[in-house]
């Protein structure tokens, strides 16, 4: 997900000559304004093999923001509503069994200049969602951002690129319900050619987008060159 400059998601890697390091570009979808923020973060590129789930996945959080990316306004779905959907309810916890992820949520808002504020930088295991957008389970595309790493080590979405189609993502909500999403695909996009419309546009069904940084780490730009995006749809729900 995208945009400003500040907190970032960095693995054990650190950006030379920087005390704080860069952060992921937190994707924010401004429903009426059509402004989105895409990820940026610190560190080096990820390994080819799936790393062991970080210990942080049991309690750490997310870092900063960087850069901005203007995107087209969300497109209203031309199709009729399809599939299951839930009423609006704030997400409280994200669990991805196949990756060992179990993380709390924090709401992300737009700050000065229309940029999305990042989650607290002192907890690499925290995930953020754009609180003025769709909540997970509502009809539309809900955006959830997490760091791949921070200045102190691995972060919550370190292994997101290894998530497989068919895997499940459980999101516990404030109303006590648990929304279970099924992964459709996990793709890597160059930040320079990020498909804003595909990722952020409105949808006729309840969708989820999990976003983090990925690809090579550009030491000159102090930023990852790509974004990893997991596309998922609401499969079922139950009371907690």
Backbone bond lengths (Angstrom), bond angles and torsions (degrees), N, CA, C in turn:
res aa  C-N    CA-C-N  psi(-1)  N-CA   C-N-CA  omega(-1)  CA-C   N-CA-C  phi
1 X - - - 1.326 - - 1.465 122.10 -
2 X 1.549 159.46 129.83 1.365 157.27 165.10 1.428 170.44 -62.81
3 X 1.122 141.45 95.38 1.392 122.19 159.70 1.455 135.52 168.52
4 X 1.171 132.67 -58.00 1.448 128.06 -175.48 1.504 116.10 -82.83
5 X 1.251 115.16 -167.47 1.421 117.87 -174.83 1.492 111.51 -119.15
6 X 1.286 117.70 122.13 1.443 120.18 -176.92 1.472 110.58 166.03
7 X 1.402 119.61 -112.69 1.452 120.49 -177.19 1.477 110.62 -65.96
8 X 1.278 120.02 158.06 1.428 121.69 179.23 1.472 110.85 -148.14
9 X 1.316 116.21 178.17 1.417 118.75 178.37 1.476 105.66 -115.02
10 X 1.288 120.32 116.98 1.428 120.30 -179.11 1.488 112.32 -133.87
11 X 1.286 116.85 139.20 1.466 123.62 -178.98 1.503 104.83 -77.97
12 X 1.274 120.36 -160.04 1.436 122.12 179.14 1.502 110.37 -60.54
13 X 1.330 116.67 1.36 1.422 119.67 -175.26 1.508 110.64 -88.83
14 X 1.274 118.88 150.33 1.437 120.31 179.54 1.510 109.85 -131.83
15 X 1.311 115.49 152.88 1.438 118.35 -178.35 1.501 109.13 -88.61
16 X 1.340 118.47 127.01 1.445 123.12 -178.04 1.511 110.90 -56.74
17 X 1.306 114.66 140.38 1.429 120.52 176.32 1.507 114.58 68.26
18 X 1.306 117.49 21.68 1.466 119.80 179.90 1.500 110.45 -131.94
19 X 1.333 116.61 136.49 1.449 118.85 179.84 1.497 112.62 -85.92
20 X 1.279 114.36 -38.18 1.458 118.95 -178.03 1.504 112.61 -97.40
21 X 1.269 116.76 -33.83 1.455 118.47 -179.58 1.503 108.73 84.50
22 X 1.334 115.74 163.35 1.446 118.95 178.09 1.487 112.71 -85.86
23 X 1.278 115.27 167.17 1.435 118.28 -179.82 1.477 112.11 -123.20
24 X 1.299 115.07 171.81 1.451 120.57 178.45 1.502 106.57 -65.33
25 X 1.286 115.59 154.39 1.442 118.72 174.93 1.493 104.79 -89.66
26 X 1.284 116.46 109.59 1.458 120.79 -176.23 1.507 112.23 -72.72
27 X 1.340 117.48 122.26 1.456 122.69 -177.84 1.494 109.50 -76.13
28 X 1.303 115.96 124.22 1.445 117.83 176.04 1.483 108.23 -129.21
29 X 1.286 116.10 136.88 1.450 117.99 179.39 1.510 107.12 -109.38
30 X 1.295 118.83 113.83 1.441 119.80 178.81 1.502 106.13 -91.13
31 X 1.299 115.83 98.55 1.460 122.00 -175.11 1.512 113.76 -40.60
32 X 1.344 117.81 -56.16 1.452 116.84 -175.91 1.510 113.68 -81.82
33 X 1.323 117.96 -26.25 1.455 119.95 -175.57 1.513 114.00 -96.26
34 X 1.325 115.48 -18.34 1.457 118.08 178.21 1.509 112.93 71.60
35 X 1.356 118.32 27.22 1.459 119.80 179.63 1.508 109.48 -99.84
36 X 1.324 118.03 131.73 1.453 121.49 -177.73 1.507 109.25 -123.91
37 X 1.318 116.26 153.16 1.450 119.57 176.47 1.505 109.02 -120.99
38 X 1.323 117.40 132.81 1.454 120.72 -178.30 1.512 111.92 -111.12
39 X 1.278 117.70 153.17 1.441 125.03 -176.19 1.494 122.70 -65.03
40 X 1.300 113.31 148.44 1.453 121.78 171.56 1.505 105.73 -148.54
41 X 1.322 117.79 149.42 1.435 117.22 177.67 1.490 112.13 -158.47
42 X 1.322 116.78 178.89 1.441 124.04 -177.98 1.483 113.94 -99.93
43 X 1.248 116.74 166.95 1.440 120.29 172.01 1.484 111.42 116.34
44 X 1.331 115.18 -164.62 1.447 120.64 177.17 1.497 107.81 -113.89
45 X 1.317 116.59 175.51 1.450 118.23 -178.12 1.501 111.69 -67.21
46 X 1.345 115.87 156.06 1.458 120.69 -177.69 1.512 110.83 -76.47
47 X 1.328 115.73 158.66 1.458 120.48 178.73 1.507 110.29 -73.39
48 X 1.362 115.24 167.06 1.464 118.13 178.57 1.501 111.89 -76.04
49 X 1.352 116.37 -25.85 1.458 117.80 -177.23 1.499 110.85 -101.47
50 X 1.330 115.95 151.90 1.455 118.82 -179.29 1.505 110.88 -66.56
51 X 1.344 117.88 120.76 1.456 120.65 178.68 1.508 110.11 -72.79
52 X 1.333 115.44 160.04 1.463 119.27 179.33 1.502 107.44 -66.70
53 X 1.350 118.63 144.22 1.462 120.60 -179.73 1.509 109.91 -53.63
54 X 1.342 118.39 127.77 1.446 121.52 -178.91 1.511 112.37 -63.77
55 X 1.345 114.14 147.92 1.451 118.92 179.10 1.505 108.01 -62.20
56 X 1.336 115.40 -29.51 1.445 120.01 179.51 1.508 111.77 -57.66
57 X 1.296 115.95 -22.20 1.466 118.04 -177.65 1.496 112.57 -64.46
58 X 1.306 117.38 1.00 1.450 118.51 178.50 1.511 110.25 -109.43
59 X 1.290 118.13 -3.17 1.441 118.33 175.89 1.504 121.43 -172.27
60 X 1.352 125.34 -5.87 1.464 124.45 -177.88 1.551 117.33 -85.29
61 X 1.350 129.78 -175.25 1.486 128.90 -173.32 1.512 120.30 -137.83
62 X 1.302 122.73 -153.44 1.456 121.85 -173.92 1.523 117.30 -122.77
63 X 1.341 118.77 156.28 1.448 125.17 -178.35 1.536 122.25 -96.02
64 X 1.259 119.07 -135.90 1.464 125.50 -166.18 1.511 123.40 -89.47
65 X 1.301 113.41 -169.72 1.439 121.19 -176.63 1.526 112.29 -126.76
66 X 1.293 117.17 161.47 1.445 120.18 -175.37 1.504 113.98 -165.00
67 X 1.234 119.78 134.28 1.444 121.28 171.64 1.501 113.57 65.37
68 X 1.296 116.74 166.78 1.451 117.73 177.40 1.508 109.66 -139.11
69 X 1.293 114.73 158.19 1.462 118.22 -178.00 1.507 108.98 -141.57
70 X 1.306 115.13 117.83 1.458 119.11 179.78 1.514 108.64 -82.48
71 X 1.303 116.38 137.83 1.458 119.99 -178.87 1.506 109.88 -133.74
72 X 1.315 116.01 164.26 1.459 118.50 179.70 1.515 111.35 -64.82
73 X 1.291 117.15 155.45 1.460 119.52 178.61 1.510 109.48 -63.86
74 X 1.337 115.77 147.80 1.460 118.19 179.47 1.529 109.58 -53.78
75 X 1.312 116.06 136.31 1.459 120.56 -179.60 1.520 110.24 -92.01
76 X 1.316 116.34 128.20 1.470 119.51 179.64 1.523 108.24 -67.34
77 X 1.324 117.18 136.43 1.460 119.61 -178.95 1.527 111.21 -63.38
78 X 1.337 115.05 135.70 1.454 118.93 -178.91 1.530 110.25 -86.74
79 X 1.348 114.27 -16.59 1.463 118.03 -178.64 1.529 110.95 -91.44
80 X 1.307 114.96 164.85 1.457 119.02 176.81 1.512 108.93 -73.39
81 X 1.347 117.38 156.56 1.466 119.83 178.05 1.524 109.94 -55.54
82 X 1.316 115.74 137.44 1.461 119.83 179.10 1.525 110.74 -134.28
83 X 1.314 115.55 156.95 1.458 120.81 176.04 1.516 113.73 70.79
84 X 1.342 116.46 175.43 1.468 120.92 -179.79 1.518 111.70 -71.47
85 X 1.307 116.30 154.76 1.463 121.34 177.13 1.523 107.93 -156.29
86 X 1.326 116.24 154.01 1.460 121.75 -178.01 1.523 110.28 -116.60
87 X 1.326 115.96 164.63 1.454 120.54 174.89 1.522 108.35 -74.15
88 X 1.297 117.09 163.79 1.457 121.73 -178.42 1.527 111.48 -63.16
89 X 1.323 116.18 131.89 1.467 121.79 176.07 1.528 107.76 -160.07
90 X 1.309 116.02 131.03 1.471 122.13 -176.88 1.534 111.77 -62.62
91 X 1.337 118.05 134.86 1.462 121.16 178.50 1.526 110.40 -76.72
92 X 1.306 117.29 143.11 1.464 120.92 -179.35 1.534 113.21 -119.08
93 X 1.334 117.54 -27.62 1.474 118.94 -179.06 1.521 110.92 -151.98
94 X 1.333 114.35 140.60 1.465 122.27 179.18 1.527 109.25 -114.23
95 X 1.331 116.03 130.53 1.463 120.16 177.27 1.536 109.40 -131.48
96 X 1.337 114.58 130.75 1.461 121.07 175.97 1.525 105.29 -126.00
97 X 1.330 117.64 91.55 1.468 122.25 -175.34 1.526 115.05 -50.37
98 X 1.322 117.64 -42.82 1.465 119.75 -176.07 1.523 113.66 -69.06
99 X 1.332 117.11 -18.05 1.467 120.46 179.52 1.526 112.14 -109.37
100 X 1.334 116.89 -3.28 1.465 119.78 -178.45 1.514 112.64 71.90
101 X 1.327 117.10 23.80 1.466 120.71 -179.58 1.527 110.85 -88.90
102 X 1.313 115.63 131.99 1.464 122.81 177.53 1.526 105.60 -148.24
103 X 1.325 116.34 96.09 1.459 119.44 -170.80 1.523 113.51 -134.41
104 X 1.328 115.88 147.48 1.466 120.52 176.89 1.529 110.01 -81.28
105 X 1.325 115.68 161.55 1.462 122.02 179.42 1.517 111.58 -103.23
106 X 1.306 114.96 155.26 1.451 121.26 167.13 1.522 106.08 -137.00
107 X 1.333 116.69 145.36 1.459 119.91 178.70 1.515 110.27 -80.58
108 X 1.323 117.05 141.81 1.457 121.93 179.05 1.527 109.13 -113.04
109 X 1.316 116.05 134.67 1.460 120.61 -179.48 1.519 109.82 -121.83
110 X 1.320 116.32 167.84 1.451 120.68 177.09 1.519 109.26 -83.37
111 X 1.322 115.96 136.74 1.448 121.03 179.51 1.519 110.30 -103.35
112 X 1.332 115.72 -160.03 1.452 120.82 179.39 1.523 109.95 -58.95
113 X 1.313 115.62 140.90 1.455 119.51 178.53 1.509 113.54 79.62
114 X 1.341 116.50 7.34 1.452 119.36 178.79 1.503 114.68 75.58
115 X 1.332 117.65 18.36 1.459 121.10 179.07 1.522 110.59 -96.71
116 X 1.295 114.91 147.98 1.461 119.85 -178.10 1.525 110.59 -78.35
117 X 1.324 116.66 126.28 1.456 120.72 177.59 1.524 109.18 -69.76
118 X 1.342 117.89 143.77 1.461 121.39 -179.64 1.520 111.61 -84.27
119 X 1.345 117.09 165.46 1.458 120.48 175.28 1.531 107.81 -71.55
120 X 1.319 118.21 170.69 1.469 121.25 178.72 1.524 110.69 -53.86
121 X 1.321 116.32 139.55 1.467 120.36 -177.21 1.524 112.93 -82.51
122 X 1.315 117.10 -4.53 1.469 119.09 -175.41 1.523 113.17 -97.35
123 X 1.340 117.83 8.69 1.461 119.51 -178.81 1.530 110.80 -138.20
124 X 1.336 119.00 89.43 1.455 122.77 -177.22 1.515 114.64 -63.57
125 X 1.316 118.40 -9.66 1.468 120.36 -178.96 1.521 113.59 -96.85
126 X 1.329 116.56 2.87 1.461 118.64 -177.97 1.524 110.98 -90.17
127 X 1.335 115.87 145.18 1.461 120.18 174.34 1.524 108.53 -113.73
128 X 1.324 115.94 154.70 1.452 119.41 -179.52 1.517 110.91 -122.27
129 X 1.313 116.67 154.38 1.460 120.92 175.99 1.517 107.62 -136.00
130 X 1.321 116.89 148.45 1.456 120.83 -179.64 1.522 108.57 -72.89
131 X 1.323 115.62 104.68 1.470 120.25 -170.77 1.528 115.00 -69.40
132 X 1.321 118.33 -14.09 1.463 119.66 176.91 1.525 111.14 -95.96
133 X 1.341 115.49 6.04 1.450 120.02 178.09 1.520 110.35 -105.18
134 X 1.316 115.34 -158.36 1.464 121.88 -179.03 1.528 110.82 -73.43
135 X 1.323 117.98 135.85 1.463 120.39 175.34 1.530 108.06 -82.23
136 X 1.325 117.93 149.26 1.465 120.64 179.89 1.536 111.41 -55.70
137 X 1.325 115.91 122.32 1.458 120.53 -178.59 1.513 112.70 111.14
138 X 1.346 116.66 -25.23 1.464 120.42 175.89 1.525 108.57 -74.27
139 X 1.315 115.81 159.85 1.452 119.56 176.74 1.526 108.80 -68.78
140 X 1.315 116.62 132.44 1.454 121.16 -176.31 1.518 109.68 122.94
141 X 1.326 116.76 -176.93 1.464 120.93 -179.10 1.528 110.71 -101.30
142 X 1.317 116.64 114.85 1.466 121.72 179.23 1.527 108.16 -92.88
143 X 1.338 116.27 132.61 1.459 121.65 -175.67 1.529 111.50 -104.24
144 X 1.343 115.03 123.85 1.472 120.93 179.19 1.535 108.08 -124.46
145 X 1.323 116.02 127.68 1.464 121.16 -178.17 1.515 111.62 -116.01
146 X 1.341 115.52 144.58 1.463 120.31 177.32 1.515 109.91 -150.08
147 X 1.315 117.20 151.28 1.464 120.92 -179.86 1.526 111.72 -78.87
148 X 1.315 115.21 149.09 1.464 120.75 174.58 1.529 108.23 -85.50
149 X 1.332 116.33 -31.72 1.457 121.98 175.73 1.521 108.94 -163.88
150 X 1.320 115.87 168.78 1.463 121.09 178.98 1.513 107.63 -133.17
151 X 1.302 117.31 -177.83 1.464 120.49 179.61 1.523 111.33 -65.65
152 X 1.314 117.27 -16.39 1.460 119.79 -178.13 1.526 114.03 -102.18
153 X 1.321 117.92 -6.58 1.460 119.05 179.49 1.517 113.73 145.03
154 X 1.341 117.57 -164.35 1.469 122.81 -178.74 1.518 111.30 -58.12
155 X 1.327 115.66 148.98 1.454 120.39 178.62 1.533 110.45 -124.19
156 X 1.310 115.09 179.91 1.460 122.98 -169.59 1.529 115.91 -53.36
157 X 1.341 118.60 -37.44 1.464 120.45 -177.85 1.528 112.84 -103.80
158 X 1.308 116.35 28.34 1.467 121.13 178.82 1.531 111.46 -53.94
159 X 1.321 117.42 -41.02 1.466 121.47 -175.43 1.524 114.17 -102.40
160 X 1.328 117.75 14.23 1.465 119.37 -176.72 1.528 112.88 -56.30
161 X 1.324 116.78 -35.73 1.468 119.82 -178.04 1.531 112.89 -63.31
162 X 1.333 116.69 -17.95 1.467 120.68 -178.67 1.534 113.16 -97.14
163 X 1.332 116.37 3.98 1.457 120.32 177.91 1.532 108.73 -66.83
164 X 1.313 117.08 134.79 1.465 121.51 -175.45 1.533 112.82 -101.60
165 X 1.341 116.57 148.88 1.467 119.57 174.93 1.526 108.93 -57.61
166 X 1.318 116.48 138.19 1.461 120.28 -178.53 1.518 112.32 97.02
167 X 1.340 117.35 -17.10 1.465 120.45 178.53 1.526 108.32 -68.42
168 X 1.320 116.24 156.22 1.462 119.80 -178.72 1.522 112.31 -107.07
169 X 1.321 114.53 150.86 1.462 122.93 177.71 1.519 105.85 -128.98
170 X 1.322 117.41 119.91 1.468 121.66 -179.04 1.521 110.29 -104.70
171 X 1.325 115.62 129.63 1.462 120.18 178.07 1.526 109.43 -123.12
172 X 1.327 114.38 116.28 1.471 120.53 177.77 1.517 106.81 -83.72
173 X 1.332 116.25 137.70 1.450 121.78 -175.88 1.524 111.60 -117.52
174 X 1.321 115.65 161.85 1.466 121.17 -176.27 1.518 113.57 -59.83
175 X 1.325 117.85 -25.40 1.466 119.67 -179.36 1.532 111.95 -82.27
176 X 1.331 116.43 4.06 1.455 120.44 177.89 1.518 113.66 92.96
177 X 1.306 117.71 -8.04 1.464 120.04 179.69 1.520 111.62 -82.53
178 X 1.327 115.35 159.38 1.464 121.42 176.61 1.527 106.60 -123.53
179 X 1.321 116.00 117.80 1.459 121.61 178.97 1.523 108.39 -94.82
180 X 1.323 116.45 124.70 1.462 120.54 -179.94 1.530 109.24 -106.72
181 X 1.321 114.66 121.30 1.462 121.12 179.74 1.521 109.42 -105.55
182 X 1.331 115.58 148.16 1.461 120.32 176.61 1.525 107.46 -111.67
183 X 1.331 115.88 131.58 1.463 121.54 -177.65 1.525 110.70 -72.39
184 X 1.331 115.81 130.12 1.462 121.91 177.72 1.530 111.03 -94.22
185 X 1.320 115.71 -41.92 1.464 120.01 179.44 1.519 109.72 -164.11
186 X 1.335 115.41 160.31 1.462 121.65 175.34 1.526 104.93 -130.91
187 X 1.308 116.20 120.62 1.462 119.94 -174.73 1.525 111.74 -130.42
188 X 1.337 114.60 154.44 1.455 120.85 179.31 1.521 108.13 -113.93
189 X 1.341 115.71 129.84 1.461 120.80 -178.44 1.528 110.20 -124.89
190 X 1.311 116.02 143.22 1.456 120.83 173.96 1.522 107.42 -66.87
191 X 1.326 116.97 136.33 1.456 119.26 179.18 1.527 110.41 -63.87
192 X 1.330 115.83 -27.17 1.459 119.96 -179.19 1.534 111.24 -71.23
193 X 1.332 116.94 -21.54 1.466 120.72 -179.05 1.527 110.48 -130.71
194 X 1.315 115.39 42.09 1.458 120.38 -177.16 1.530 110.71 -65.79
195 X 1.349 118.15 129.99 1.470 121.61 -178.40 1.525 112.72 -81.19
196 X 1.330 115.68 74.55 1.471 120.85 -176.12 1.527 113.66 -51.62
197 X 1.317 115.61 -47.47 1.458 118.93 -176.16 1.519 111.21 -60.79
198 X 1.330 116.49 -43.65 1.461 120.10 -178.50 1.531 111.93 -65.28
199 X 1.310 116.10 -38.91 1.466 120.71 -176.26 1.526 112.80 -80.64
200 X 1.326 117.36 -42.77 1.452 120.30 -171.60 1.523 117.47 -102.48
201 X 1.325 118.31 -14.74 1.468 119.38 -176.85 1.527 112.31 -61.40
202 X 1.315 115.18 154.33 1.454 121.36 178.52 1.532 109.25 -64.08
203 X 1.317 115.70 154.36 1.467 120.48 -179.31 1.529 110.02 -134.47
204 X 1.325 118.24 153.22 1.462 121.57 -178.79 1.519 112.87 -78.87
205 X 1.330 116.69 -7.11 1.471 120.90 179.12 1.530 108.85 -125.21
206 X 1.336 116.59 169.76 1.466 121.09 179.87 1.531 109.24 -79.37
207 X 1.313 116.15 113.76 1.462 122.25 -175.66 1.526 110.65 -120.73
208 X 1.335 114.67 161.95 1.464 121.16 178.59 1.519 108.29 -135.68
209 X 1.333 116.02 139.72 1.456 121.86 174.64 1.525 107.72 -124.57
210 X 1.332 116.00 121.80 1.459 121.02 175.24 1.524 106.30 -105.93
211 X 1.310 117.95 126.32 1.462 120.39 -173.39 1.533 112.59 -130.44
212 X 1.331 114.93 139.48 1.455 120.89 175.18 1.517 108.64 -151.21
213 X 1.316 117.82 -179.47 1.463 122.00 177.78 1.519 110.36 -87.42
214 X 1.326 115.76 160.09 1.457 119.42 179.13 1.510 111.03 -167.33
215 X 1.320 115.64 -173.21 1.452 120.48 179.80 1.514 112.43 74.87
216 X 1.328 117.69 -167.64 1.465 122.15 -178.45 1.526 110.98 -65.73
217 X 1.317 114.60 151.19 1.461 119.60 176.45 1.521 107.45 -99.37
218 X 1.298 116.76 121.97 1.452 122.55 -178.67 1.524 108.95 -90.24
219 X 1.330 116.22 106.12 1.469 119.92 -175.83 1.525 112.23 -66.84
220 X 1.328 115.51 -29.50 1.462 118.36 179.66 1.523 110.51 -70.56
221 X 1.310 115.34 -47.03 1.468 120.22 179.88 1.522 111.62 -81.26
222 X 1.346 116.15 -13.14 1.461 121.63 -176.71 1.520 110.41 54.93
223 X 1.315 114.81 52.75 1.458 119.60 -175.42 1.529 109.80 -161.20
224 X 1.324 116.31 148.75 1.458 120.15 172.74 1.529 106.95 -73.66
225 X 1.324 116.67 147.38 1.455 120.18 -175.98 1.531 114.01 -85.85
226 X 1.331 116.28 -18.49 1.462 119.49 -176.18 1.523 113.23 -124.30
227 X 1.322 114.01 171.84 1.459 122.44 170.80 1.517 107.82 -124.76
228 X 1.315 116.41 139.61 1.461 122.01 175.41 1.523 106.11 -102.82
229 X 1.332 116.69 128.68 1.463 120.85 -178.51 1.522 109.87 -127.00
230 X 1.323 115.99 126.39 1.463 121.07 175.61 1.526 106.66 -101.96
231 X 1.334 116.90 124.72 1.459 123.02 178.44 1.528 108.16 -100.32
232 X 1.321 117.58 129.30 1.466 120.39 -179.64 1.523 110.24 -143.65
233 X 1.327 115.92 159.83 1.469 120.60 179.14 1.531 109.33 -126.48
234 X 1.330 116.34 153.26 1.459 121.05 178.71 1.534 108.97 -66.11
235 X 1.317 116.25 122.55 1.469 121.21 -178.32 1.525 111.72 -101.06
236 X 1.332 115.52 -39.24 1.460 119.98 -179.47 1.522 109.70 -164.58
237 X 1.329 115.93 174.29 1.457 120.02 177.16 1.518 108.81 -151.90
238 X 1.311 116.02 159.20 1.461 120.66 178.48 1.513 109.16 -153.30
239 X 1.298 116.68 164.62 1.462 120.14 176.52 1.512 107.63 -81.75
240 X 1.334 115.52 141.98 1.454 120.16 -176.88 1.509 112.55 -69.12
